[in-house]
């Protein structure tokens, strides 16, 4: 459809495996996970690593919220250089492996520390491999984010949420014509209404514990009122006006590994400061204020 947003999902496909079958092997202290507080796709990988205890064996590099057409940059680090990789832009790690890399430089990305070369930027593979290939290094109390008995349901929900919510907010924000914007808007809020109904009866999306699909939904919902509602014109209502979703988002926000990954200034600085076609002035809004992230959510009874 003309004027619609089409996300490029063609990422570097290399995997880091535990069975010795590939080029990249699971190994402690060999890799650096490069993320950004601003990015919901990177946020998913960071939360997954923290929940599983992998941040103890995979170091975390944090780009700043601003980037130009070429790359995410380490502009918050001393000398604007990543202290482990020694590079100013994530692009350098891509070029070290693919000198003519033609595509956009995205986070999350896993970089081999010794060669300062990108291994993968496929966020879906990174999330799943952290659970399946890195089990040797999971903390003793690590959750099972891909429980066998719920795999089909997790995959089904992931697909629906990706198209209508995770990517749906971008379809609204980057639509350049009215019709595709309205189509994305209707699908987004129809899916949010469906999720509101589902989560009014159960604490998590699948089963009685946090799974990967909860992480995937949460990183969009937590940013919704601060950036997507206004900046991306997703403005039928805010998440704080949907009781079940607002309780669900607070529940996870207060769970170790979630809320600590959120930096509100960096989130707003990225969206309002980088998307010049949407916000050409680059002015970053001061609000919204804290709506009560640490207030009781009352969802324990739904477990």
VENVEN-V882294 format. One record per residue. N is the residue number from 1. RES is the residue in one letter. SS is DSSP state (H for helix, E for strand, C for the rest). PHI is phi in degrees with one decimal (999 if undefined). Layout:
# VENVEN-V882294
N;RES;SS;PHI / N;RES;SS;PHI
This chain:
# VENVEN-V882294
1;X;C;999 / 2;X;C;-60.7 / 3;X;C;82.6 / 4;X;C;-93.5 / 5;X;C;-91.6 / 6;X;C;-123.6 / 7;X;C;-75.7 / 8;X;C;-77.9 / 9;X;C;-105.0 / 10;X;C;-92.2 / 11;X;C;-108.0 / 12;X;C;-65.9 / 13;X;C;-96.6 / 14;X;C;-61.8 / 15;X;C;-117.8 / 16;X;E;-105.1 / 17;X;E;-121.1 / 18;X;C;-101.4 / 19;X;C;-97.9 / 20;X;C;78.3 / 21;X;C;-89.2 / 22;X;C;-121.0 / 23;X;C;-68.6 / 24;X;E;-109.2 / 25;X;E;-107.5 / 26;X;C;-61.0 / 27;X;C;-159.6 / 28;X;C;-66.3 / 29;X;C;64.5 / 30;X;C;-97.0 / 31;X;E;-122.1 / 32;X;E;-125.0 / 33;X;E;-90.5 / 34;X;E;-98.3 / 35;X;E;-133.5 / 36;X;E;-143.6 / 37;X;C;-57.7 / 38;X;C;-72.2 / 39;X;C;-92.2 / 40;X;H;-67.8 / 41;X;H;-69.3 / 42;X;H;-69.7 / 43;X;H;-57.7 / 44;X;H;-61.2 / 45;X;H;-66.9 / 46;X;H;-65.0 / 47;X;H;-61.9 / 48;X;H;-58.6 / 49;X;H;-60.6 / 50;X;H;-67.6 / 51;X;H;-62.4 / 52;X;H;-88.9 / 53;X;C;80.8 / 54;X;H;-79.2 / 55;X;H;-67.9 / 56;X;H;-86.8 / 57;X;C;-122.9 / 58;X;C;-122.6 / 59;X;E;-71.4 / 60;X;E;-113.1 / 61;X;E;-105.7 / 62;X;E;-120.3 / 63;X;E;-76.5 / 64;X;C;-81.1 / 65;X;C;-77.9 / 66;X;C;-103.3 / 67;X;E;-149.8 / 68;X;C;-103.1 / 69;X;C;-65.0 / 70;X;C;-90.5 / 71;X;C;-174.1 / 72;X;E;-68.4 / 73;X;E;-125.5 / 74;X;C;-91.8 / 75;X;C;-80.9 / 76;X;C;-97.8 / 77;X;C;-82.6 / 78;X;H;-53.9 / 79;X;H;60.3 / 80;X;H;52.8 / 81;X;C;-137.5 / 82;X;C;-62.1 / 83;X;C;-69.9 / 84;X;C;-99.5 / 85;X;C;-83.5 / 86;X;C;72.0 / 87;X;C;-119.0 / 88;X;C;-89.4 / 89;X;E;-126.6 / 90;X;C;-60.4 / 91;X;H;-52.4 / 92;X;H;-60.5 / 93;X;H;-68.9 / 94;X;H;-68.0 / 95;X;H;-68.8 / 96;X;H;-62.8 / 97;X;H;-99.3 / 98;X;C;-126.3 / 99;X;C;-55.9 / 100;X;C;-111.6 / 101;X;C;-54.7 / 102;X;C;-94.9 / 103;X;C;-102.0 / 104;X;C;-68.4 / 105;X;C;-92.8 / 106;X;C;-119.1 / 107;X;C;-114.3 / 108;X;C;-74.7 / 109;X;E;-141.9 / 110;X;E;-101.5 / 111;X;E;-118.3 / 112;X;E;-72.5 / 113;X;C;-67.0 / 114;X;C;-62.9 / 115;X;C;-94.1 / 116;X;C;50.1 / 117;X;E;-120.5 / 118;X;E;-66.9 / 119;X;E;-99.2 / 120;X;E;-155.8 / 121;X;C;-127.2 / 122;X;C;-84.4 / 123;X;H;-62.9 / 124;X;H;-67.0 / 125;X;H;-66.5 / 126;X;H;-58.7 / 127;X;H;-60.6 / 128;X;H;-70.5 / 129;X;H;-66.1 / 130;X;H;-56.9 / 131;X;H;-81.2 / 132;X;H;-101.6 / 133;X;C;-94.6 / 134;X;C;-101.1 / 135;X;H;-58.6 / 136;X;H;-55.4 / 137;X;H;-108.3 / 138;X;C;-65.8 / 139;X;C;-67.9 / 140;X;C;-58.4 / 141;X;C;-102.0 / 142;X;C;-63.3 / 143;X;C;-74.1 / 144;X;C;-90.6 / 145;X;C;-82.7 / 146;X;C;-129.8 / 147;X;C;-61.1 / 148;X;H;-54.8 / 149;X;H;-72.2 / 150;X;H;-119.9 / 151;X;H;-59.9 / 152;X;H;-63.4 / 153;X;H;-68.6 / 154;X;H;-62.2 / 155;X;H;-64.8 / 156;X;H;-63.3 / 157;X;H;-66.2 / 158;X;H;-56.6 / 159;X;H;-64.2 / 160;X;H;-63.9 / 161;X;H;-69.1 / 162;X;H;-59.4 / 163;X;H;-68.5 / 164;X;H;-92.5 / 165;X;H;-117.4 / 166;X;H;-54.1 / 167;X;C;-89.3 / 168;X;H;-61.4 / 169;X;H;-66.0 / 170;X;H;-71.4 / 171;X;H;-61.4 / 172;X;H;-69.2 / 173;X;H;-66.7 / 174;X;C;-104.6 / 175;X;C;-63.6 / 176;X;C;-108.6 / 177;X;C;-138.0 / 178;X;H;-65.8 / 179;X;H;-61.5 / 180;X;H;-65.4 / 181;X;H;-61.8 / 182;X;H;-64.7 / 183;X;H;-62.8 / 184;X;H;-64.9 / 185;X;H;-60.1 / 186;X;H;-65.8 / 187;X;H;-67.2 / 188;X;H;-60.0 / 189;X;H;-77.0 / 190;X;H;-63.3 / 191;X;H;-70.3 / 192;X;H;-64.4 / 193;X;H;-62.7 / 194;X;H;-63.3 / 195;X;H;-68.5 / 196;X;H;-58.8 / 197;X;H;-64.7 / 198;X;H;-62.4 / 199;X;H;-83.0 / 200;X;C;-78.0 / 201;X;C;-113.7 / 202;X;C;-145.7 / 203;X;C;-71.6 / 204;X;C;-121.1 / 205;X;C;-68.5 / 206;X;C;-137.3 / 207;X;C;66.1 / 208;X;C;-110.5 / 209;X;C;-148.2 / 210;X;C;-67.0 / 211;X;C;-124.7 / 212;X;H;-60.9 / 213;X;H;-68.3 / 214;X;H;-64.6 / 215;X;H;-59.8 / 216;X;H;-66.1 / 217;X;H;-74.7 / 218;X;H;-61.4 / 219;X;H;-66.3 / 220;X;H;-82.6 / 221;X;H;-61.9 / 222;X;H;-67.3 / 223;X;H;-92.0 / 224;X;H;-60.2 / 225;X;H;-70.5 / 226;X;H;-76.3 / 227;X;H;-131.2 / 228;X;H;-73.3 / 229;X;H;-57.8 / 230;X;H;-94.9 / 231;X;H;-62.5 / 232;X;C;-101.5 / 233;X;C;62.0 / 234;X;C;-94.8 / 235;X;C;-116.4 / 236;X;C;-62.8 / 237;X;C;-162.9 / 238;X;C;-95.4 / 239;X;H;-65.2 / 240;X;H;-65.0 / 241;X;H;-95.1 / 242;X;C;-117.4 / 243;X;H;-54.2 / 244;X;H;-68.6 / 245;X;H;-65.5 / 246;X;H;-64.8 / 247;X;H;-65.7 / 248;X;H;-62.6 / 249;X;H;-64.6 / 250;X;H;-67.6 / 251;X;H;-55.7 / 252;X;H;-72.4 / 253;X;H;-55.2 / 254;X;C;-86.0 / 255;X;C;-86.4 / 256;X;C;-52.2 / 257;X;C;103.4 / 258;X;C;-105.0 / 259;X;H;-57.2 / 260;X;H;-66.6 / 261;X;H;-89.8 / 262;X;C;-98.6 / 263;X;C;-127.6 / 264;X;H;-64.2 / 265;X;H;-62.4 / 266;X;H;-65.3 / 267;X;H;-61.0 / 268;X;H;-69.5 / 269;X;H;-61.3 / 270;X;H;-68.7 / 271;X;H;-63.5 / 272;X;H;-80.8 / 273;X;H;-94.5 / 274;X;H;-103.5 / 275;X;C;-82.9 / 276;X;C;-68.4 / 277;X;C;-70.1 / 278;X;C;-94.8 / 279;X;C;-130.1 / 280;X;C;-62.8 / 281;X;C;-75.3 / 282;X;C;74.4 / 283;X;C;-68.6 / 284;X;C;-100.7 / 285;X;C;-66.8 / 286;X;C;-77.9 / 287;X;C;-93.7 / 288;X;C;-78.0 / 289;X;C;-76.0 / 290;X;C;-67.0 / 291;X;C;-82.2 / 292;X;C;114.0 / 293;X;C;-60.3 / 294;X;C;-100.2 / 295;X;C;-77.0 / 296;X;C;-56.0 / 297;X;C;-99.1 / 298;X;C;68.1 / 299;X;C;-95.5 / 300;X;H;-59.4 / 301;X;H;-69.3 / 302;X;H;-86.6 / 303;X;C;-64.5
